[in-house]
Amino acid sequence: MGQEMPQRRPAVHKVRLEPVGVEMEVEEGETVLDAAFRQGVALPHGCKEGQCSACKCILNEGDVEMLKYSTFALSDPEKETGQVLLCRTLVYSDVEVELLNYDEDLLSRSIAVKAFNGKLASVEPLTHDIVRIAIDLDEPMKFWAGQFADLTLHGAEITRSYSMGNPPSEPDRLAFIIKRYPGGAFSTAIGETKIGDPITVKGPYGSCFRREQRDGPMILVGSGSGMAPLLSILLDQAASGETRPVRFFYGARTTQDLFALDVFADLEARMPDFKFIPALSHVEADSEWNGETGFIHDVLRRHLLDMENIEEADAYSCGPPPMIDAALPILQMADIDPARMYFDKFTQATQA
Ligand code: FES
């Protein structure tokens, strides 16, 4: 019998997060963000793959290496001045970083990321290219409204991130809204998945979740499958009994791309001050549409002019990066505090 070789344990380094003074351990070979997920330390993040810049911070000291990332998330001048993306950072010594985007609320509401065994429970078409799927979990997953999870389809071995579209009060049956793209690997594979087939759900992720007990209006801005996290936030807000005004601006191409209108009509009747404001960018010649038209950021601009107490607002934007990049300056020009503007950019490789 041969002798067993001792396994080399990965080196572990300390990472100190300023200005909050939190310290955590990171193993060599794992990113700082993955270590934070493992230990239940909530750091600001979005895409988890170097594309969105939500995890950008300043390296105060230490020896690090960055995995591949997009220069849209971290430009060369930013890198030269010592900024790093925590989702791409490997550490080779003890390290100190200065967080740029964080709030006390985020750090106090950490939930450790875990993998759950799930089974496909239902698939329901919502439009010609959007489906809603439900997944039953073997144990409840605690999450905040607006967060997302990684779904892995077995057999196809494909993993993609999608936001929960149900409120946190339903933690063992999760709903996801999935846009089908021609040739899209995940949406094709989900079409071939049968009811009862296993799906691994890992989460929760995301810092664009509902902040509670705030004054001022709540502004929701989305398009496409960005509906899911905003619907979760809205349903959670409705259940909270809080009475702040809520406005949901939703951009679609045509009437064929709108869905869940009955849910919004019901919420408008039940909530003290809620309005759903859909806008179409393309109105068919024979359409009877008499609602808003144009791009959603233009509609947002017009409505924000008349809103009271807007400087006290919280704004949540979810959807494709160009929509969010157009909406954020408008929210800022309306005097909303940038620290109260939460967003989740759905990149093609993550949420589709
Ligand atoms: S760039 Fe790090 S989470 Fe998106």
Boltz pocket constraint, residues with backbone or C-beta under 6 A from the ligand:
constraints:
  - pocket:
      binder: B
      contacts: [[A, 44], [A, 45], [A, 46], [A, 47], [A, 48], [A, 49], [A, 50], [A, 51], [A, 52], [A, 53], [A, 54], [A, 55], [A, 56], [A, 73], [A, 85], [A, 86], [A, 87], [A, 88]]
      max_distance: 6.0
